[in-house]
Amino acid sequence: MADTDRIRIVLAHHLTREDEPLAPGDEIDVPRHEARQLISAGYVAGVDPSDAQAVAKALAPEPARKQLAPKPSADKAEGKASA
Protein backbone atom coordinates (compact mmCIF):
# COMPACT_ATOMS: atom_id res chain seq x y z
CA MET A 1 0.00 0.00 0.00
CA ALA A 2 2.95 2.34 0.55
CA ASP A 3 3.60 2.15 -3.21
CA THR A 4 0.27 3.83 -3.98
CA ASP A 5 0.98 6.59 -1.44
CA ARG A 6 4.03 7.73 -3.43
CA ILE A 7 4.15 9.20 -6.91
CA ARG A 8 7.11 9.36 -9.28
CA ILE A 9 7.38 12.75 -10.95
CA VAL A 10 9.77 14.44 -13.36
CA LEU A 11 10.75 17.98 -12.42
CA ALA A 12 10.23 20.83 -14.84
CA HIS A 13 12.23 23.38 -12.80
CA HIS A 14 15.11 23.54 -10.35
CA LEU A 15 14.08 22.63 -6.81
CA THR A 16 15.83 22.13 -3.50
CA ARG A 17 14.32 19.32 -1.46
CA GLU A 18 15.71 18.31 1.91
CA ASP A 19 18.86 20.37 1.16
CA GLU A 20 19.39 18.42 -2.08
CA PRO A 21 19.51 20.51 -5.28
CA LEU A 22 17.44 18.95 -8.04
CA ALA A 23 17.44 19.90 -11.73
CA PRO A 24 14.81 19.84 -14.47
CA GLY A 25 14.44 16.28 -15.75
CA ASP A 26 15.27 14.68 -12.40
CA GLU A 27 12.82 11.94 -11.38
CA ILE A 28 11.84 11.79 -7.74
CA ASP A 29 9.38 9.80 -5.65
CA VAL A 30 7.23 11.96 -3.42
CA PRO A 31 4.20 11.43 -1.20
CA ARG A 32 0.89 11.97 -3.02
CA HIS A 33 0.14 15.22 -1.16
CA GLU A 34 3.54 16.65 -2.10
CA ALA A 35 3.05 15.60 -5.73
CA ARG A 36 -0.24 17.49 -5.74
CA GLN A 37 1.49 20.61 -4.37
CA LEU A 38 4.31 20.39 -6.93
CA ILE A 39 1.81 19.92 -9.78
CA SER A 40 -0.21 22.93 -8.60
CA ALA A 41 2.95 25.04 -8.50
CA GLY A 42 3.92 23.98 -12.04
CA TYR A 43 7.04 22.05 -11.01
CA VAL A 44 6.08 18.76 -12.69
CA ALA A 45 7.10 18.26 -16.31
CA GLY A 46 4.33 17.37 -18.73
CA VAL A 47 1.43 18.17 -16.39
CA ASP A 48 -0.61 21.32 -16.91
CA PRO A 49 -1.96 22.28 -13.47
CA SER A 50 -5.07 23.80 -15.07
CA ASP A 51 -5.96 20.51 -16.82
CA ALA A 52 -7.93 18.42 -14.31
CA GLN A 53 -7.59 15.26 -16.41
CA ALA A 54 -3.81 15.63 -16.67
CA VAL A 55 -3.55 16.20 -12.92
CA ALA A 56 -5.75 13.16 -12.17
CA LYS A 57 -3.68 11.01 -14.52
CA ALA A 58 -0.41 12.18 -12.92
CA LEU A 59 -1.75 11.35 -9.44
CA ALA A 60 -3.28 7.99 -10.39
CA PRO A 61 -1.66 4.90 -8.92
CA GLU A 62 0.38 2.89 -11.37
CA PRO A 63 -0.34 -0.77 -10.63
CA ALA A 64 1.83 -1.80 -13.56
CA ARG A 65 4.79 0.15 -12.20
CA LYS A 66 7.63 -2.31 -12.23
CA GLN A 67 11.33 -1.77 -12.31
CA LEU A 68 12.59 -3.84 -15.17
CA ALA A 69 16.06 -5.27 -15.07
CA PRO A 70 18.34 -3.56 -17.57
CA LYS A 71 18.82 -5.48 -20.78
CA PRO A 72 22.38 -6.60 -21.52
CA SER A 73 24.15 -4.51 -24.11
CA ALA A 74 24.69 -5.93 -27.60
CA ASP A 75 28.40 -6.42 -26.85
CA LYS A 76 27.68 -8.57 -23.80
CA ALA A 77 25.08 -10.61 -25.69
CA GLU A 78 27.54 -11.22 -28.55
CA GLY A 79 30.30 -12.13 -26.10
CA LYS A 80 28.16 -14.83 -24.52
CA ALA A 81 27.13 -16.19 -27.91
CA SER A 82 30.72 -16.48 -29.15
CA ALA A 83 32.11 -17.93 -25.93
WONOR-V63338 format. One record per residue. PHI is phi as a letter, one per 20 degrees, with the letter a starting at -180 (999 if undefined). Layout:
# WONOR-V63338
phi:PHI
phi:PHI
This chain:
# WONOR-V63338
phi:999
phi:f
phi:f
phi:f
phi:e
phi:c
phi:c
phi:e
phi:c
phi:d
phi:f
phi:d
phi:b
phi:f
phi:b
phi:d
phi:c
phi:l
phi:m
phi:d
phi:f
phi:c
phi:d
phi:g
phi:n
phi:f
phi:e
phi:c
phi:e
phi:c
phi:f
phi:g
phi:f
phi:f
phi:f
phi:f
phi:f
phi:f
phi:f
phi:g
phi:e
phi:n
phi:e
phi:d
phi:f
phi:m
phi:c
phi:e
phi:f
phi:e
phi:d
phi:g
phi:f
phi:f
phi:f
phi:f
phi:f
phi:f
phi:e
phi:f
phi:f
phi:d
phi:f
phi:e
phi:f
phi:c
phi:e
phi:e
phi:f
phi:f
phi:f
phi:f
phi:f
phi:f
phi:f
phi:f
phi:f
phi:f
phi:f
phi:f
phi:f
phi:e
phi:f
